[in-house]
Amino acid sequence: MSKVVGIDLGTTNSLVAYVRDGVPVVIRDDSGDALVPSVVSVDAAGTVFVGREAQRRLLTAPSSTVYSVKRFMGRGIDDVREDASLLPFTVSGEAGGVVRIGIAGRQFTPPEISAFVLRELRRRAEDHLREQGEFDFDVDRAVITVPAYFNDAQRTATRDAGRLAGLEVLRIVNEPTAASLAYGLDKRDRGTIAVYDLGGGTFDISILKVEDGVFQVLATNGDTHLGGDDIDDLLISQVIADVGLGVAADAAEVVQTIRKAVIQAKLDLSEADETEIRVSSMSGLQSGYRRHLTRVEFEALIRPLLERTLDPCRQALSDAGLEPKDIDEVVLVGGSTRVPLVRRLVEDLFQRKPHSDLNPDEVVALGAAVQADILVSGRREMLLLDVTPLSLGIETMGGVMSKIILRNSTIPASGREMFTTFVENQTAVDVHVLQGERELVTDCRSLARFRLRGIPPMPAGMPRIEVRFQIDANGILSVSARELRTSIEQTIEVKPSYGLTDQEVERMLIESFEHAEADMEARLLIEARNEAESVIQATEKVLRRPDFEQLAAEAFEAGERERIDRTLADAREAIASDDRDRIHATTEALNQATRHLAEIAMNRSVREALAGKNVKDV
């Protein structure tokens, strides 16, 4: 038996959710954290780290650690050259081919990197189900969300990543639409909703009409290269301008150290009016770096960036034939919407306070879980009508884009147009599939090319060639062409530019099986390190207590403090190694050495809590 889950495969963080007893729930780890950082790192031995462990390696091994890979999905090297210049890892590729990411002497495609994250989410879901007593369930089917503005190549790359992770992708759903489904569980009345989604790497705005359980997307717009990462980059640039990268022996490591500090400052300013950017130490700058930053200064810095989200909002309203006053509710999605300036700008534009009852980090995953449940159970009377974000068409004579399916058409969708030849006795026709709103081919995005052969020689203008476009419920495009006079027909499944071939996917799947044992060893090593880290932190917390010296003088046995210090140092040294048995051994030794310490600390805490109270008070 198997379970189906909903997955928010994000630029910065990813989540997995499922429906339990009719209610969507996000699956968390043992510490209650729902977010899995979309970060993958590979060491010199080929061990793959995913999530928090990989995120920690951003500081120690930045050139072997990949983040924000979602920005590379389904894109060519010319599309990402500017991004690649700012990253610590190498990005390469040939024109018209898949981007390659080089880390630790190996080459990976963006779908492969994303597949590592999806496998981690799948593992988390299966572990959770086992803890719930559902031992017979595997997680092998999923609904995965993507930005509304993802094109055909990007959606196909996401499906490839799911396949590499061992998941059957039942549906690709736009992130704002998934959010509307999550809110739809609580809001059954009719109305028009604007979903403003500002995540780590992308921005989307969708206008949806909700009526009698039908969620219809009226219009969508956005920017696939705008998000919280760009806010971080602005702050990083500010710090670099202050200190200059010339002070650093290793620029990549310095940038990641700064990134961690500015992200914390950004989070602080969502709650406080001022904070301090603090970088404890950087190569070449022994005293570290400190800068006082107020919310006013922060907002002045990021305002031009955030105002870029407003034009797509106005365009989406125009496409839907609506004014801001026609919007009944505004929904905020994405962790970046926690920034107070974002909320003010959205409220000013739509003339109403944005709605954020659900956790903006989790609402997309919850909606994906709802859609997954609808697909497999049919228990709810709900219908999801999505739209295609950009027009689709083909190149015609003179380098002109002829649109066959217009943007914001409800999907599934199909369209057909009649064409003919312009050359005498032409026996083949090249079909160039395009996406975009401009009139000229040079201003639109090339998706694919194929050739219809076998047309009988006829005078120019005589053949009647029907080109048919079909978009399925996932937003994936297929194109066919047929010569009607002779009934010669050729249907070709369009492979998008920058997509993986079936052979590449098969090779990657085989490699994943071959590395399964090594991957399990890597997971066990990570878990051992996490356990050791937890015990070390707990010990250090007690050692930092203001009353520790007094407590030790009163209760410690001879040599006990020295034994704790020794085992603590052993554990710190072991955690930096790859010896799992040694990590387990030193962790257990530290547990034993600190057992008495934990007891006396607990006893004192209990005495202090009960001081001055009688039985009735307790």
Secondary structure, DSSP 8 states (H G I E B T S, - for coil): -EEEEEEE--SSEEEEEEEETTEEEE---TTS---EESEEEE-TT--EEETHHHHHHHHH-GGGEEE-GGGGTT--HHHHHHHHTTSSSEEE--TTS--EEEETTEEE-HHHHHHHHHHHHHHHHHHHHHHTT-TT-EEEEEEEEE-TT--HHHHHHHHHHHHHTT-EEEEEEEHHHHHHHHHHTT--S-EEEEEEEE-SS-EEEEEEEEETTEEEEEEEEEETT-SHHHHHHHHHHHHHHHH-GGG-SSHHHHHHHHHHHHHHHHHHTTT-SEEEEEE--BTTBTT-EEEEEEHHHHHHHHHHHHHTTHHHHHHHHHHTT--GGG--EEEEESGGGGSHHHHHHHHHHHTS--B--S-TTTHHHHHHHHHHHHHHH--S--EEEEE-SS-EEEEETTTEEEEEE-TT-EESEEEEEEE--SSTT--EEEEEEEESSSSBGGGSEEEEEEEEE------TT---EEEEEEE-TTS-EEEEEEETTTTEEEEE----TT---HHHHHHHHHHHHHTHHHHHHHHHHHHHHHHHHHHHHHHHHHHT-TTHHHHHHHH--TTHHHHHHHHHHHHHHHHTSS-HHHHHHHHHHHHHHTHHHHHHHHHHHHHHHHTT--TTT-
